[in-house]
């Protein structure tokens, strides 16, 4: 390594004597730089001709910084400094929960300790005979059944930490509240699923798979097919209503409050019009004045589009109800070293169908 000796006093004297040009040439040959950023004498990183040596007003040598960048080329300010953070929160949209809307009622059976619900089903039976003063014929009796359903308890956990809550707070996100909202959404969606499908392995059934339901009739054609007419769709609904009348032995009439439940895809087919400009929806409103139409995505099944026609009540009693034993139970909030956790639980009986004859089904719409 080369060593350089620099006599500042002699250098300044040479400058004062007019020997500046000679000194510049000597420095250029030596490749010496005075870089204030380095804090020491170093070697040039550029051609010596690019270095300008000047004298200050007092005759002292001005040691300028190197005329080159040590940092990276600037491309502008950081992008995040021009970012706008929208304070609103936009949730992902999920399918609506329609099971209770379709059935028309939701009820609690027992409490969260309840494991089974039993119902009384009474039937009046008997016969009459010709009267005679000494005849002992004729008999009336009441037959009682006790069907039952099992409950299913389920749970979910929420947890959040101090640091993550503080960090999400910087983004204006109420982290603990959002976690709780998420848990309730997940549990409500599961509850809705049990209302449609029940719980496998238990005496817990749903609106679509209760074994007491009558077998569906076949649709005349796929409702949304190109060649299907409004008359064909209306005829399918009329056939379902006729099936309801047969199943109920005439208890149901055209003015009975009823619900037509189907998928959103099948519902769109009700707007098909006939040659007179009347849609299937118009014809249904005319012939069944107390009919309500409701949709749920669960009616699109692996076997095809399913449609149900439900009578709301028979002799003042509900045909079916969605049921639970515990809607939502918030357990103790557990505090950890730097976070919290909480268990949430609920229970379901699925959908309890009291009068299966009050529901007619059609498959293949």
MOQUI-V568224 format. One record per helix or strand. SS is the DSSP state (@ for helix, = for strand). FROM is the first residue (numbers start at 1). LEN is the number of residues. Records with the same first field share a line. If there is no record, write none. Layout:
# MOQUI-V568224
SS->FROM-LEN, FROM-LEN
This chain:
# MOQUI-V568224
@->8-9, 20-11, 48-3, 79-4, 99-5, 162-9, 175-23, 230-19, 264-6, 280-8, 297-3, 356-3
=->32-4, 40-4, 54-2, 61-2, 106-3, 116-3, 121-7, 139-7, 148-3, 152-10, 217-2, 258-5, 273-1, 279-1, 291-5, 300-2, 304-8, 313-2, 317-2, 320-5, 326-10, 339-10, 350-4, 359-5
